[in-house]
């Protein structure tokens, strides 16, 4: 899970490393993910979200591709 | 509060206040308990994916979003320095602390440095991008690689 300066940089890095290019995410959307995932991480009543909760959260934040579905079997 | 929760809290308090992972001995001293019990709690927390341990079985590699070892993703908050496990976690540290911060990292392709100010409501406008190679369904197959 890495930072890149541009989409061209992502494409070039994937090509040079023989890796598939995945959906790219802007900083604003990454923040929405980080905030949703971690804002209660240090709370005394924190508990790990259940898989269905993760699916719902990711979809709510706009991560709708199959790539972001932790229950997907498309990549097995 | 059960014992594992106490150990988990002590671990996270160490990361928050020192920016570093506590050793088993440090947590045992803080909780005034036997180190073997703390080591067992570390292993149990790792089995629940709360922690990721290093190969020695008792040094903390990850307590998300914090990294127990130096990485390219650094975060400064209120004069404290933290290492994050990945780009996601780099933004996750100010989010978890509910404080403003500065993320420094790099473009993985060009090695151009990134400096990103993060406010309470998110980062400053930036054209930088995040790319995740591993599908969500595979994140925990090898979480260090992810």
Backbone of each chain as ProteinMPNN parsed JSONL, in Angstrom:
{"seq_chain_A": "XXXXXXXXXXXXXXXXXXXXXXXXXXXXXXXXXXXXXXXXXXXXXXXXXXXXXXXXXXXXXXXXXXXXXXXXXXXX", "coords_chain_A": {"N_chain_A": [[0.856, -1.172, 0.0], [1.035, 1.82, -1.178], [2.376, 5.164, -1.774], [2.053, 7.277, -4.631], [3.195, 9.608, -7.113], [1.729, 10.204, -9.36], [-0.727, 8.934, -11.743], [0.569, 7.927, -13.947], [3.014, 7.265, -12.817], [2.254, 5.162, -11.149], [1.438, 3.324, -13.086], [3.824, 2.882, -14.469], [5.449, 1.828, -12.452], [4.081, -0.54, -11.839], [4.321, -1.859, -14.294], [7.116, -2.153, -14.534], [7.605, -3.81, -12.403], [6.209, -6.071, -12.914], [3.57, -6.284, -12.053], [-0.015, -6.234, -11.583], [-2.032, -3.396, -12.438], [-3.961, -1.737, -10.106], [-7.094, -0.331, -8.77], [-6.711, 3.201, -8.426], [-6.394, 5.564, -5.782], [-7.374, 8.683, -4.53], [-6.045, 11.258, -2.293], [-8.021, 12.382, -0.676], [-10.05, 10.482, -0.62], [-8.612, 8.383, 0.443], [-8.156, 9.389, 2.972], [-10.779, 9.318, 3.97], [-11.115, 6.617, 4.216], [-9.046, 5.958, 6.026], [-9.849, 7.432, 8.256], [-12.361, 6.33, 8.84], [-11.593, 3.736, 9.404], [-9.727, 3.886, 11.48], [-10.437, 5.812, 13.411], [-11.603, 5.132, 15.826], [-9.798, 3.451, 16.924], [-8.173, 3.661, 19.185], [-9.92, 3.775, 21.225], [-11.4, 2.788, 24.336], [-13.399, 0.938, 24.142], [-13.0, -0.32, 21.765], [-13.488, -2.62, 19.071], [-12.66, -5.158, 16.742], [-13.921, -4.713, 13.447], [-16.576, -6.668, 12.029], [-16.546, -8.931, 9.181], [-18.777, -8.374, 7.46], [-19.368, -5.811, 8.26], [-17.1, -4.474, 7.456], [-17.305, -4.72, 4.675], [-19.637, -3.215, 4.228], [-18.796, -0.694, 5.127], [-16.656, -0.061, 3.379], [-18.008, 0.055, 0.919], [-19.759, 2.153, 1.427], [-17.974, 4.235, 1.515], [-17.245, 4.485, -1.064], [-15.626, 2.584, -2.169], [-16.166, 0.505, -4.284], [-15.485, -1.419, -6.123], [-14.907, -4.882, -6.949], [-12.406, -5.539, -6.123], [-12.053, -4.371, -3.648], [-13.574, -5.823, -1.928], [-13.643, -7.746, 0.851], [-14.759, -10.233, 1.033], [-14.817, -11.279, -1.436], [-14.45, -13.739, -4.014], [-13.156, -13.532, -6.325], [-10.448, -13.266, -6.617], [-9.201, -15.498, -5.778]], "CA_chain_A": [[0.0, 0.0, 0.0], [2.096, 2.807, -1.398], [2.082, 6.465, -2.359], [2.625, 7.574, -5.948], [3.063, 11.013, -7.486], [0.757, 10.34, -10.453], [-1.193, 7.661, -12.282], [1.649, 7.425, -14.807], [4.028, 6.643, -11.942], [1.695, 3.864, -10.743], [1.464, 2.444, -14.265], [5.222, 2.545, -14.758], [5.933, 0.954, -11.374], [3.457, -1.859, -12.024], [4.921, -2.472, -15.475], [8.514, -2.525, -14.262], [7.652, -4.847, -11.365], [5.4, -7.212, -13.319], [2.393, -6.349, -11.185], [-1.218, -5.66, -12.192], [-2.437, -2.092, -11.909], [-5.209, -1.801, -9.353], [-7.729, 0.993, -8.697], [-5.939, 4.216, -7.7], [-7.23, 6.274, -4.814], [-6.871, 10.012, -4.183], [-5.775, 11.463, -0.872], [-9.252, 12.66, 0.063], [-10.742, 9.209, -0.394], [-7.782, 7.601, 1.37], [-8.446, 9.908, 4.312], [-12.088, 8.815, 4.418], [-10.876, 5.229, 4.609], [-8.222, 5.947, 7.246], [-10.639, 7.957, 9.373], [-13.389, 5.345, 9.195], [-10.955, 2.509, 9.89], [-8.875, 4.064, 12.658], [-10.785, 6.893, 14.34], [-11.945, 4.602, 17.155], [-8.848, 2.372, 17.227], [-7.597, 3.814, 20.523], [-11.006, 3.852, 22.206], [-11.37, 1.668, 25.283], [-14.393, -0.072, 23.757], [-12.757, -0.726, 20.369], [-13.488, -4.036, 18.675], [-12.432, -5.324, 15.305], [-15.184, -4.833, 12.706], [-16.85, -7.962, 11.411], [-16.397, -8.847, 7.715], [-19.924, -7.706, 6.829], [-19.243, -4.381, 8.576], [-16.033, -3.951, 6.589], [-17.886, -4.616, 3.333], [-20.57, -2.08, 4.219], [-18.033, 0.547, 5.278], [-15.914, 0.218, 2.146], [-18.966, 0.468, -0.119], [-20.266, 3.479, 1.804], [-16.924, 5.213, 1.233], [-17.013, 4.546, -2.502], [-14.74, 1.511, -2.623], [-17.225, -0.395, -4.738], [-14.99, -2.481, -7.004], [-14.712, -6.205, -6.352], [-11.067, -5.529, -5.537], [-12.111, -3.908, -2.252], [-14.51, -6.664, -1.179], [-12.875, -8.786, 1.553], [-15.41, -11.538, 0.914], [-14.812, -11.659, -2.851], [-13.689, -14.933, -4.4], [-12.65, -13.272, -7.669], [-8.986, -13.24, -6.657], [-8.663, -16.698, -5.116]], "C_chain_A": [[0.898, 1.23, 0.0], [1.558, 4.128, -1.933], [2.739, 6.573, -3.734], [2.298, 9.024, -6.304], [1.971, 11.227, -8.529], [0.322, 8.956, -10.916], [-0.141, 7.064, -13.22], [2.715, 6.71, -13.978], [3.538, 5.272, -11.462], [1.844, 2.869, -11.89], [2.88, 1.961, -14.548], [5.766, 1.573, -13.709], [5.361, -0.455, -11.527], [4.102, -2.59, -13.197], [6.331, -2.98, -15.184], [8.619, -3.663, -13.252], [6.767, -6.05, -11.676], [4.153, -7.393, -12.482], [1.185, -5.753, -11.896], [-1.512, -4.284, -11.592], [-3.824, -2.219, -11.285], [-5.867, -0.426, -9.352], [-6.846, 1.97, -7.914], [-6.907, 5.075, -6.887], [-6.582, 7.622, -4.503], [-6.743, 10.177, -2.678], [-7.046, 11.711, -0.063], [-10.002, 11.368, 0.379], [-9.941, 8.314, 0.553], [-8.014, 8.068, 2.808], [-9.776, 9.364, 4.832], [-11.949, 7.371, 4.896], [-10.108, 5.162, 5.929], [-9.038, 6.401, 8.45], [-11.688, 6.939, 9.815], [-12.767, 4.126, 9.877], [-10.308, 2.715, 11.255], [-9.368, 5.071, 13.691], [-11.158, 6.376, 15.732], [-10.963, 3.527, 17.61], [-8.297, 2.46, 18.645], [-8.668, 3.918, 21.61], [-10.997, 2.61, 23.1], [-12.355, 0.561, 24.885], [-14.203, -0.536, 22.303], [-12.908, -2.233, 20.192], [-13.281, -4.086, 17.17], [-13.763, -5.425, 14.578], [-15.326, -6.225, 12.101], [-16.777, -7.812, 9.893], [-17.546, -8.108, 7.036], [-19.874, -6.199, 7.076], [-18.17, -3.73, 7.712], [-16.57, -3.745, 5.171], [-18.775, -3.383, 3.236], [-19.812, -0.761, 4.275], [-17.314, 0.91, 3.987], [-16.857, 0.691, 1.044], [-19.485, 1.875, 0.158], [-19.256, 4.565, 1.449], [-16.566, 5.279, -0.248], [-16.043, 3.501, -3.03], [-15.632, 0.364, -3.096], [-16.72, -1.531, -5.633], [-14.81, -3.789, -6.228], [-13.37, -6.293, -5.626], [-11.1, -5.2, -4.045], [-13.041, -4.759, -1.393], [-13.74, -7.791, -0.48], [-13.514, -10.171, 1.493], [-15.402, -12.045, -0.534], [-13.981, -12.917, -3.089], [-13.078, -14.748, -5.786], [-11.133, -13.396, -7.766], [-8.365, -14.471, -6.023], [-7.935, -17.574, -6.126]], "O_chain_A": [[1.445, 1.625, 1.03], [0.451, 4.205, -2.467], [3.823, 6.04, -3.97], [1.291, 9.586, -5.872], [1.358, 12.293, -8.585], [0.912, 7.943, -10.541], [0.021, 5.845, -13.282], [3.248, 5.679, -14.388], [4.324, 4.328, -11.379], [2.304, 1.742, -11.708], [3.104, 0.784, -14.83], [6.459, 0.612, -14.044], [6.077, -1.443, -11.363], [4.394, -3.783, -13.114], [6.687, -4.101, -15.548], [9.607, -4.397, -13.243], [6.585, -6.933, -10.838], [3.724, -8.519, -12.228], [1.34, -4.858, -12.727], [-1.277, -4.039, -10.409], [-4.744, -2.759, -11.901], [-5.294, 0.538, -9.86], [-6.298, 1.618, -6.87], [-8.064, 5.277, -7.257], [-5.381, 7.692, -4.242], [-7.246, 9.372, -1.895], [-7.142, 11.301, 1.093], [-10.515, 11.18, 1.482], [-10.512, 7.58, 1.361], [-8.062, 7.262, 3.737], [-9.883, 8.993, 6.001], [-12.591, 6.962, 5.864], [-10.47, 4.41, 6.834], [-8.932, 5.825, 9.533], [-11.883, 6.712, 11.01], [-13.342, 3.559, 10.805], [-10.338, 1.817, 12.097], [-8.768, 5.178, 14.761], [-11.041, 7.11, 16.713], [-11.237, 2.782, 18.551], [-7.986, 1.433, 19.248], [-8.35, 4.126, 22.781], [-10.628, 1.52, 22.662], [-12.171, -0.602, 25.242], [-15.126, -1.073, 21.689], [-12.508, -3.018, 21.052], [-13.674, -3.18, 16.434], [-14.655, -6.144, 15.03], [-14.347, -6.865, 11.719], [-16.925, -6.708, 9.368], [-17.315, -7.301, 6.135], [-20.279, -5.407, 6.226], [-18.309, -2.582, 7.29], [-16.315, -2.715, 4.548], [-18.678, -2.606, 2.286], [-20.144, 0.182, 3.556], [-17.359, 2.06, 3.55], [-16.535, 1.629, 0.314], [-19.632, 2.686, -0.756], [-19.638, 5.687, 1.119], [-15.685, 6.042, -0.642], [-15.679, 3.527, -4.206], [-15.822, -0.623, -2.385], [-17.444, -2.497, -5.875], [-14.591, -3.79, -5.017], [-13.222, -7.025, -4.647], [-10.274, -5.691, -3.275], [-13.266, -4.429, -0.228], [-13.237, -8.696, -1.146], [-12.886, -11.165, 1.859], [-15.924, -13.123, -0.817], [-12.949, -13.13, -2.452], [-12.542, -15.696, -6.36], [-10.588, -13.604, -8.85], [-7.163, -14.505, -5.758], [-7.413, -18.628, -5.765]]}, "seq_chain_B": "XXXXXXXXXXXXXXXXXXXXXXXXXXXXXXXXXXXXXXXXXXXXXXXXXXXXXXXXXXXXXXXXXXXXXXXXXXXXXXXXXXXXXXXXXXXXXXXXXXXXXXXXXXXXXXXXXXXXXXXXXXXXXXXXXXXXXXXXXXXXXXXXXX", "coords_chain_B": {"N_chain_B": [[-11.594, -5.205, 33.215], [-10.16, -7.522, 30.986], [-7.149, -9.587, 30.995], [-5.74, -9.735, 28.51], [-6.778, -7.509, 27.207], [-5.76, -5.505, 28.834], [-3.024, -5.798, 28.316], [-3.012, -5.213, 25.578], [-3.841, -2.548, 25.654], [-1.693, -1.408, 27.017], [0.308, -1.776, 25.166], [-0.565, -0.139, 23.018], [-0.602, 2.328, 24.324], [2.087, 2.706, 24.719], [2.98, 2.983, 22.068], [1.582, 5.348, 21.384], [2.587, 7.28, 23.197], [5.377, 7.061, 23.115], [6.056, 6.458, 20.558], [6.968, 4.026, 19.876], [7.244, 0.426, 19.921], [6.483, -1.508, 22.816], [8.59, -3.716, 24.719], [8.139, -7.164, 25.685], [9.068, -7.436, 28.306], [8.91, -4.79, 29.234], [6.141, -4.307, 29.223], [5.365, -6.273, 31.033], [6.593, -5.324, 33.356], [5.261, -2.91, 33.675], [2.623, -3.744, 34.119], [3.034, -5.264, 36.26], [3.314, -8.084, 36.251], [4.053, -11.533, 35.411], [6.499, -12.142, 32.876], [6.096, -14.228, 31.11], [3.357, -14.549, 30.952], [2.654, -12.212, 29.668], [3.981, -12.539, 27.233], [2.551, -14.697, 26.244], [0.071, -13.458, 25.955], [0.727, -11.635, 23.942], [1.103, -13.455, 21.814], [-1.451, -14.505, 21.604], [-2.943, -12.216, 20.94], [-1.802, -11.737, 18.481], [-2.701, -13.967, 17.093], [-5.302, -13.278, 16.839], [-5.171, -11.303, 15.031], [-4.727, -8.779, 15.979], [-2.245, -7.876, 16.586], [0.886, -7.958, 14.777], [3.581, -10.039, 14.904], [7.2, -10.147, 15.041], [9.731, -12.384, 13.657], [10.882, -13.509, 15.912], [8.837, -14.044, 17.585], [7.973, -12.49, 19.713], [8.513, -9.794, 19.483], [7.081, -6.744, 18.463], [5.866, -6.263, 15.274], [3.812, -4.966, 13.936], [1.223, -2.907, 15.128], [-1.519, -2.041, 14.224], [-2.492, 1.308, 13.485], [0.254, 1.564, 13.735], [3.792, 1.06, 13.239], [6.189, -1.234, 14.39], [8.769, -1.198, 13.595], [11.256, 0.759, 11.783], [10.033, 2.467, 8.887], [9.382, 3.612, 5.501], [7.337, 5.356, 5.704], [6.528, 8.025, 7.556], [5.236, 9.798, 10.366], [4.568, 12.846, 11.898], [3.352, 14.051, 14.874], [2.355, 16.466, 17.05], [5.036, 16.896, 17.778], [5.914, 14.347, 18.219], [7.258, 11.353, 16.812], [6.297, 8.909, 14.518], [6.264, 5.668, 13.007], [4.601, 4.355, 10.194], [2.813, 1.508, 8.853], [2.137, 1.46, 6.192], [0.896, 3.382, 3.347], [-1.82, 3.877, 3.771], [-1.997, 3.513, 6.578], [-0.378, 5.602, 7.312], [-1.947, 7.884, 7.058], [-3.767, 6.999, 8.811], [-2.687, 7.224, 11.366], [-2.721, 10.035, 12.354], [-5.505, 10.114, 12.232], [-6.295, 8.188, 14.118], [-5.24, 9.313, 16.414], [-6.614, 11.63, 16.567], [-5.576, 14.128, 15.953], [-3.758, 16.845, 14.401], [-1.253, 16.381, 11.854], [1.886, 15.628, 10.187], [2.639, 13.925, 7.332], [5.301, 12.13, 5.99], [6.759, 10.658, 3.183], [7.31, 8.797, 0.214], [7.26, 8.777, -3.41], [6.799, 5.693, -4.815], [7.729, 4.971, -7.291], [9.261, 7.136, -8.497], [10.742, 8.0, -6.377], [10.442, 10.522, -5.434], [10.101, 12.841, -2.793], [7.394, 12.904, -0.452], [5.472, 15.233, 1.277], [2.957, 15.747, 3.401], [0.495, 17.607, 4.813], [-1.764, 16.981, 7.408], [-4.903, 17.694, 8.499], [-7.452, 18.032, 11.063], [-9.702, 17.376, 9.701], [-8.82, 16.059, 7.525], [-6.393, 15.571, 4.812], [-4.361, 18.177, 3.319], [-5.233, 19.658, 0.099], [-4.17, 17.575, -2.519], [-2.397, 16.115, -5.258], [-1.39, 13.593, -5.093], [-1.374, 9.967, -5.087], [-2.804, 6.853, -3.956], [-1.988, 3.478, -4.033], [-2.948, 0.178, -3.967], [-1.773, -3.018, -4.046], [-2.68, -5.546, -3.391], [-5.623, -7.487, -3.364], [-8.559, -6.923, -1.308], [-9.588, -9.275, -0.209], [-7.343, -10.748, 0.165], [-5.682, -9.531, 1.931], [-4.78, -10.361, 4.493], [-3.379, -12.63, 3.958], [-0.653, -12.292, 3.633], [0.249, -10.058, 5.477], [2.336, -8.3, 5.943], [3.557, -7.986, 3.436], [1.329, -6.936, 2.108]], "CA_chain_B": [[-10.847, -5.375, 31.962], [-9.424, -8.783, 31.038], [-5.694, -9.42, 30.929], [-5.305, -9.421, 27.139], [-7.14, -6.119, 26.921], [-4.784, -4.676, 29.547], [-1.77, -5.859, 27.552], [-3.231, -4.469, 24.327], [-3.864, -1.111, 25.979], [-0.325, -1.003, 27.357], [1.047, -1.717, 23.899], [-0.959, 1.066, 22.273], [-0.163, 3.521, 25.064], [3.514, 2.872, 24.43], [3.101, 3.569, 20.727], [1.084, 6.729, 21.377], [3.393, 8.204, 23.993], [6.813, 6.972, 22.801], [6.254, 6.201, 19.137], [7.715, 2.769, 19.746], [6.614, -0.767, 20.499], [7.077, -1.949, 24.077], [9.0, -5.117, 24.796], [7.379, -7.989, 26.634], [9.526, -7.106, 29.663], [8.382, -3.472, 29.619], [4.715, -4.445, 29.548], [5.284, -7.056, 32.269], [6.945, -4.436, 34.474], [4.194, -1.908, 33.837], [1.424, -4.374, 34.672], [3.476, -6.009, 37.452], [2.96, -9.484, 36.053], [5.111, -12.381, 34.88], [6.724, -11.9, 31.445], [5.545, -15.333, 30.339], [1.93, -14.275, 30.718], [2.577, -11.151, 28.654], [4.385, -13.143, 25.955], [1.403, -15.496, 25.796], [-0.948, -12.501, 25.498], [1.184, -11.158, 22.629], [0.827, -14.488, 20.808], [-2.908, -14.596, 21.446], [-3.376, -11.028, 20.187], [-1.362, -11.941, 17.099], [-3.584, -14.954, 16.465], [-6.569, -12.585, 16.572], [-4.837, -10.25, 14.071], [-4.626, -7.467, 16.625], [-0.824, -7.563, 16.425], [1.731, -8.809, 13.939], [4.86, -10.187, 15.587], [8.362, -10.471, 14.225], [10.057, -13.816, 13.629], [11.253, -14.01, 17.24], [7.609, -14.435, 18.263], [7.53, -11.602, 20.79], [8.726, -8.38, 19.168], [5.933, -6.296, 17.684], [6.115, -5.72, 13.932], [2.709, -4.057, 13.647], [0.004, -2.742, 15.926], [-2.099, -1.109, 13.256], [-1.726, 1.687, 12.296], [1.654, 1.825, 14.067], [4.794, 0.057, 12.907], [7.205, -1.42, 15.42], [10.104, -1.045, 13.003], [11.283, 1.914, 10.878], [9.542, 2.3, 7.525], [9.484, 4.836, 4.698], [6.168, 6.194, 5.993], [6.69, 8.612, 8.88], [4.199, 10.755, 10.737], [4.883, 13.664, 13.07], [2.162, 14.593, 15.543], [2.67, 17.128, 18.325], [6.447, 16.717, 18.086], [6.26, 12.927, 18.336], [7.475, 10.727, 15.509], [5.76, 7.553, 14.403], [6.376, 4.96, 11.738], [3.374, 3.681, 9.772], [3.076, 0.289, 8.076], [1.845, 1.662, 4.776], [0.334, 4.699, 3.061], [-3.118, 3.936, 4.475], [-1.748, 3.708, 8.0], [0.24, 6.92, 7.521], [-3.072, 8.779, 7.348], [-4.489, 6.424, 9.938], [-2.132, 7.634, 12.673], [-3.418, 11.238, 12.841], [-6.934, 9.81, 12.417], [-6.446, 7.476, 15.391], [-4.883, 10.211, 17.517], [-7.5, 12.804, 16.496], [-4.731, 15.316, 16.002], [-3.146, 17.189, 13.129], [0.061, 15.781, 11.709], [2.569, 15.748, 8.894], [3.077, 12.636, 6.789], [6.386, 12.155, 5.014], [6.976, 9.364, 2.557], [7.922, 8.979, -1.11], [6.669, 8.093, -4.554], [7.521, 4.428, -4.92], [8.356, 4.875, -8.603], [10.27, 8.175, -8.764], [11.417, 8.301, -5.1], [10.198, 11.913, -5.059], [9.578, 12.869, -1.434], [6.045, 13.405, -0.166], [5.201, 15.872, 2.573], [1.512, 15.969, 3.366], [-0.07, 18.067, 6.085], [-3.068, 16.37, 7.668], [-5.67, 18.403, 9.523], [-8.44, 17.205, 11.769], [-10.723, 16.937, 8.739], [-8.214, 15.399, 6.388], [-5.155, 16.142, 4.282], [-4.419, 19.319, 2.418], [-5.424, 19.215, -1.291], [-2.937, 16.974, -3.033], [-2.623, 15.235, -6.414], [-0.766, 12.288, -4.884], [-2.296, 8.833, -5.168], [-2.577, 5.644, -3.166], [-2.194, 2.27, -4.834], [-2.881, -1.063, -3.184], [-1.564, -4.107, -4.995], [-3.298, -6.804, -2.948], [-7.082, -7.396, -3.171], [-8.981, -6.959, 0.099], [-9.796, -10.656, 0.232], [-6.03, -11.377, 0.383], [-4.832, -8.663, 2.748], [-4.153, -11.031, 5.646], [-2.569, -13.789, 3.555], [0.71, -11.862, 3.968], [-0.07, -8.66, 5.797], [3.545, -7.47, 5.827], [3.659, -7.635, 2.019], [0.194, -6.06, 1.795]], "C_chain_B": [[-10.047, -6.679, 32.026], [-7.939, -8.543, 30.749], [-5.214, -9.054, 29.519], [-5.63, -7.981, 26.761], [-6.156, -5.169, 27.607], [-3.451, -4.642, 28.805], [-1.898, -5.044, 26.271], [-3.206, -2.96, 24.587], [-2.462, -0.598, 26.295], [0.532, -0.877, 26.099], [0.717, -0.422, 23.16], [-0.558, 2.342, 23.003], [1.316, 3.778, 24.835], [3.709, 3.504, 23.053], [2.691, 5.046, 20.741], [2.075, 7.67, 22.049], [4.883, 8.188, 23.645], [7.084, 6.803, 21.314], [6.97, 4.89, 18.89], [6.95, 1.633, 20.406], [7.268, -1.102, 21.836], [7.544, -3.396, 23.979], [8.068, -5.857, 25.757], [7.762, -7.618, 28.062], [8.976, -5.756, 30.125], [6.906, -3.555, 30.004], [4.554, -5.231, 30.848], [5.59, -6.182, 33.489], [5.826, -3.437, 34.74], [2.96, -2.508, 34.515], [1.723, -5.182, 35.939], [2.998, -7.461, 37.395], [4.16, -10.227, 35.472], [5.255, -12.173, 33.37], [6.124, -13.01, 30.576], [4.073, -15.119, 30.016], [1.759, -13.203, 29.641], [2.949, -11.713, 27.275], [3.239, -13.981, 25.383], [0.286, -14.583, 25.281], [-0.558, -11.915, 24.137], [0.81, -12.173, 21.541], [-0.671, -14.614, 20.553], [-3.434, -13.41, 20.633], [-2.964, -11.14, 18.719], [-2.278, -12.927, 16.379], [-4.943, -14.35, 16.125], [-6.382, -11.424, 15.579], [-4.892, -8.854, 14.68], [-3.198, -6.956, 16.501], [-0.236, -8.417, 15.319], [3.093, -8.836, 14.616], [5.985, -10.456, 14.603], [8.707, -11.952, 14.39], [10.435, -14.372, 14.999], [10.024, -14.36, 18.086], [7.181, -13.533, 19.396], [7.882, -10.135, 20.587], [7.618, -7.938, 18.22], [6.38, -5.689, 16.358], [5.056, -4.679, 13.587], [1.695, -4.075, 14.779], [-0.739, -1.637, 15.186], [-2.761, 0.091, 13.942], [-0.226, 1.879, 12.539], [2.56, 0.676, 13.609], [5.814, -0.022, 14.038], [8.617, -1.317, 14.892], [10.082, 0.16, 12.06], [10.792, 1.551, 9.478], [9.724, 3.622, 6.776], [8.354, 5.82, 5.001], [6.267, 6.722, 7.424], [5.611, 9.661, 9.119], [4.679, 11.521, 11.968], [3.583, 14.265, 13.607], [2.6, 15.182, 16.874], [4.121, 16.87, 18.744], [6.867, 15.269, 18.29], [6.355, 12.323, 16.939], [7.022, 9.276, 15.547], [6.132, 6.97, 13.046], [5.05, 4.258, 11.458], [3.729, 2.481, 8.907], [2.95, 0.505, 6.58], [1.24, 3.06, 4.6], [-0.998, 4.895, 3.786], [-2.898, 4.242, 5.954], [-1.103, 5.06, 8.295], [-0.848, 7.962, 7.786], [-3.868, 8.277, 8.551], [-3.966, 6.871, 11.29], [-2.728, 8.955, 13.152], [-4.91, 11.0, 13.047], [-7.165, 9.123, 13.766], [-6.195, 8.39, 16.58], [-5.813, 11.414, 17.609], [-6.699, 14.095, 16.67], [-4.21, 15.601, 14.601], [-1.759, 16.56, 13.065], [0.662, 16.06, 10.348], [3.076, 14.365, 8.496], [4.235, 12.887, 5.828], [6.602, 10.747, 4.501], [7.627, 9.627, 1.2], [7.042, 8.343, -2.168], [7.481, 6.823, -4.779], [8.233, 4.283, -6.264], [9.515, 5.859, -8.754], [11.158, 8.467, -7.563], [11.301, 9.78, -4.719], [9.605, 11.946, -3.653], [8.168, 13.44, -1.366], [6.061, 14.058, 1.207], [3.748, 16.307, 2.549], [1.025, 16.399, 4.751], [-1.483, 17.498, 6.228], [-3.746, 17.13, 8.808], [-6.661, 17.474, 10.194], [-9.499, 16.664, 10.824], [-10.119, 16.313, 7.492], [-6.997, 16.116, 5.855], [-5.409, 17.391, 3.454], [-4.668, 18.812, 0.99], [-4.111, 18.723, -1.884], [-3.251, 16.075, -4.229], [-2.028, 13.842, -6.229], [-1.832, 11.198, -4.818], [-1.842, 7.69, -4.268], [-2.871, 4.457, -4.061], [-1.963, 1.051, -3.958], [-2.813, -2.223, -4.169], [-2.407, -5.346, -4.676], [-4.808, -6.618, -2.762], [-7.461, -7.563, -1.703], [-9.122, -8.382, 0.625], [-8.487, -11.363, 0.578], [-5.152, -10.601, 1.355], [-4.094, -9.412, 3.852], [-3.413, -12.299, 5.27], [-1.1, -13.53, 3.88], [0.622, -10.369, 4.253], [1.16, -7.761, 5.72], [3.736, -7.053, 4.377], [2.547, -6.672, 1.629], [0.524, -4.618, 2.165]], "O_chain_B": [[-9.337, -6.922, 33.002], [-7.533, -7.462, 30.323], [-4.376, -8.166, 29.358], [-4.849, -7.318, 26.078], [-5.766, -4.152, 27.034], [-2.826, -3.589, 28.681], [-1.0, -4.278, 25.922], [-2.615, -2.199, 23.82], [-2.088, 0.504, 25.892], [1.372, 0.017, 25.99], [1.615, 0.302, 22.73], [-0.211, 3.335, 22.364], [1.751, 4.927, 24.765], [4.496, 4.437, 22.891], [3.382, 5.89, 20.17], [2.367, 8.744, 21.522], [5.578, 9.182, 23.853], [8.215, 6.985, 20.862], [7.518, 4.671, 17.81], [6.136, 1.835, 21.307], [8.487, -0.989, 21.97], [6.964, -4.198, 23.247], [7.322, -5.252, 26.527], [6.897, -7.497, 28.93], [8.615, -5.605, 31.292], [6.476, -2.949, 30.986], [3.704, -4.897, 31.673], [4.928, -6.288, 34.522], [5.489, -3.157, 35.891], [2.334, -1.877, 35.366], [0.823, -5.706, 36.595], [2.383, -7.985, 38.325], [5.158, -9.614, 35.091], [4.256, -12.043, 32.662], [5.698, -12.763, 29.448], [3.608, -15.471, 28.932], [0.85, -13.272, 28.814], [2.306, -11.395, 26.275], [2.994, -13.968, 24.176], [-0.369, -14.899, 24.288], [-1.418, -11.722, 23.277], [0.276, -11.81, 20.493], [-1.101, -14.806, 19.416], [-4.27, -13.582, 19.745], [-3.687, -10.696, 17.827], [-2.592, -12.748, 15.202], [-5.649, -14.838, 15.243], [-7.314, -10.662, 15.321], [-5.084, -7.867, 13.97], [-2.967, -5.759, 16.333], [-0.781, -9.463, 14.966], [3.69, -7.79, 14.872], [5.761, -10.925, 13.488], [8.067, -12.673, 15.154], [10.323, -15.577, 15.227], [10.159, -14.909, 19.18], [6.133, -13.766, 19.999], [7.573, -9.309, 21.446], [7.258, -8.66, 17.29], [7.16, -4.738, 16.321], [5.367, -3.635, 13.014], [1.358, -5.131, 15.315], [-0.595, -0.454, 15.493], [-3.521, -0.095, 14.893], [0.491, 2.313, 11.637], [2.168, -0.491, 13.591], [6.245, 1.0, 14.573], [9.571, -1.348, 15.67], [9.016, 0.549, 11.584], [11.092, 0.478, 8.955], [10.165, 4.618, 7.349], [8.413, 6.982, 4.599], [6.109, 5.969, 8.385], [5.14, 10.318, 8.191], [5.135, 10.93, 12.946], [2.824, 14.901, 12.876], [3.149, 14.48, 17.723], [4.401, 16.653, 19.922], [8.045, 14.991, 18.512], [5.641, 12.717, 16.017], [7.325, 8.528, 16.477], [6.292, 7.696, 12.065], [4.452, 3.651, 12.346], [4.801, 2.432, 8.303], [3.586, -0.193, 5.792], [1.091, 3.816, 5.56], [-1.26, 5.961, 4.345], [-3.543, 5.13, 6.512], [-1.257, 5.601, 9.39], [-0.681, 8.826, 8.646], [-4.557, 9.048, 9.219], [-4.718, 6.898, 12.264], [-3.214, 9.004, 14.283], [-5.519, 11.605, 13.929], [-8.121, 9.443, 14.472], [-6.843, 8.269, 17.62], [-5.807, 12.134, 18.607], [-7.077, 15.005, 17.409], [-4.214, 14.732, 13.729], [-1.163, 16.245, 14.095], [0.027, 16.65, 9.474], [3.835, 13.726, 9.224], [4.154, 13.754, 4.958], [6.627, 9.78, 5.262], [8.405, 10.57, 1.053], [6.199, 7.493, -1.879], [8.704, 6.874, -4.915], [9.224, 3.56, -6.37], [10.627, 5.46, -9.101], [12.203, 9.103, -7.699], [11.974, 10.241, -3.797], [8.703, 11.166, -3.347], [7.804, 14.339, -2.124], [6.593, 13.507, 2.17], [3.366, 17.157, 1.745], [1.133, 15.654, 5.725], [-2.282, 17.532, 5.293], [-3.233, 17.198, 9.924], [-6.697, 16.275, 9.918], [-10.119, 15.635, 11.091], [-10.823, 16.066, 6.513], [-6.605, 17.156, 6.383], [-6.512, 17.626, 2.962], [-4.353, 17.66, 0.69], [-3.076, 19.377, -1.764], [-4.251, 15.357, -4.221], [-2.15, 12.998, -7.116], [-3.004, 11.453, -4.54], [-0.677, 7.584, -3.882], [-3.882, 4.431, -4.762], [-0.931, 0.914, -3.301], [-3.691, -2.384, -5.017], [-2.795, -6.094, -5.573], [-5.231, -5.689, -2.073], [-6.775, -8.253, -0.949], [-8.806, -8.654, 1.783], [-8.492, -12.427, 1.196], [-4.0, -10.972, 1.58], [-2.925, -9.136, 4.121], [-2.874, -12.983, 6.14], [-0.389, -14.423, 4.34], [0.884, -9.535, 3.387], [1.027, -6.566, 5.453], [4.043, -5.892, 4.106], [2.785, -5.704, 0.907], [-0.305, -3.728, 1.978]]}, "name": "protein", "num_of_chains": 2, "seq": "XXXXXXXXXXXXXXXXXXXXXXXXXXXXXXXXXXXXXXXXXXXXXXXXXXXXXXXXXXXXXXXXXXXXXXXXXXXXXXXXXXXXXXXXXXXXXXXXXXXXXXXXXXXXXXXXXXXXXXXXXXXXXXXXXXXXXXXXXXXXXXXXXXXXXXXXXXXXXXXXXXXXXXXXXXXXXXXXXXXXXXXXXXXXXXXXXXXXXXXXXXXXXXXXXXXXXXXXXXXXXX"}
